[in-house]
Amino acid sequence: MSAAIGLLLSTTLPGCASGPAPVAPPPEVVVRTVRETPPAELLRCPAAVPGLPTDGGAMIPADWRAGIRRLAKSRGDLFDQVSRLIQFHTGEACPAG
């Protein structure tokens, strides 16, 4: 009976198993070359875009006006972000557009 209990314990308790512990493979190393500065075409300031005419009139629905304002704000935010990035790499900000 004690032999049966010993056999049962050795098969149910993994800590009692004999043999070396499994060895994990070493981690894969990936080497990438990082440039100090971005390519020149990424450091060019964005071209100025002409806005809407200041004279004349139009009947634009309120939801369209709100969309136009969102687009204009988004364009301004992106210009500021790109200008800051260019200034970070070149030391000179883009002229206000």
C-alpha positions in Angstrom: 0.0 0.0 0.0 2.8 2.4 0.8 4.3 1.7 -2.6 1.0 2.7 -4.3 0.9 6.0 -2.2 4.5 6.8 -3.2 3.8 6.1 -6.8 0.6 8.3 -6.7 2.5 11.2 -5.0 5.4 11.1 -7.5 3.0 11.4 -10.4 0.7 14.1 -9.0 3.3 16.4 -7.5 5.4 18.1 -10.2 8.0 19.2 -7.7 8.8 15.6 -7.0 9.6 14.7 -10.6 13.2 14.1 -11.3 15.3 15.5 -14.1 16.6 19.0 -15.1 14.2 21.9 -15.2 13.3 23.1 -18.8 15.5 25.9 -20.0 13.8 28.8 -21.8 15.5 29.9 -25.1 17.4 33.2 -24.9 15.4 36.3 -25.9 15.7 37.4 -29.6 17.7 40.5 -30.0 16.6 43.0 -32.7 19.0 45.8 -33.7 17.7 48.8 -35.6 19.7 51.8 -36.8 18.2 55.1 -35.6 18.9 58.3 -37.5 19.9 61.3 -35.6 17.7 63.6 -37.8 14.8 62.9 -40.0 15.1 63.0 -43.8 15.2 66.6 -45.3 11.7 66.3 -46.9 10.3 65.7 -43.4 11.9 68.9 -42.2 10.3 71.2 -44.7 7.7 73.6 -43.5 4.2 73.0 -44.7 3.1 75.2 -47.6 0.6 78.0 -46.7 -2.9 77.3 -47.9 -5.1 80.2 -48.9 -8.2 80.5 -46.8 -11.8 81.5 -47.6 -12.4 84.8 -49.3 -13.2 87.7 -47.0 -15.6 89.5 -49.3 -18.9 88.1 -50.6 -21.5 86.1 -48.7 -22.8 82.6 -48.5 -25.6 80.8 -46.7 -23.9 78.0 -44.9 -25.9 75.7 -42.6 -24.9 75.7 -39.0 -23.6 72.1 -39.0 -21.5 72.9 -42.0 -20.0 76.0 -40.3 -19.2 73.9 -37.3 -17.4 71.3 -39.5 -15.5 74.0 -41.3 -14.3 75.4 -37.9 -13.3 71.9 -36.8 -11.3 71.4 -40.0 -9.6 74.8 -39.6 -8.7 74.2 -36.0 -7.3 70.8 -36.8 -5.2 72.2 -39.6 -3.9 74.9 -37.3 -3.1 72.3 -34.6 -1.3 70.1 -37.1 0.7 73.1 -38.4 1.8 73.9 -34.8 2.8 70.3 -34.1 4.9 70.0 -37.3 6.4 73.4 -36.7 7.5 72.4 -33.2 8.9 69.1 -34.5 10.9 71.0 -37.2 12.1 73.5 -34.6 13.2 70.6 -32.4 15.4 69.2 -35.1 16.6 72.4 -36.9 16.4 75.1 -34.3 14.1 77.3 -36.5 10.3 77.4 -36.4 8.2 77.6 -39.5 6.8 81.0 -40.4 3.2 81.4 -39.3 0.9 80.1 -42.1 
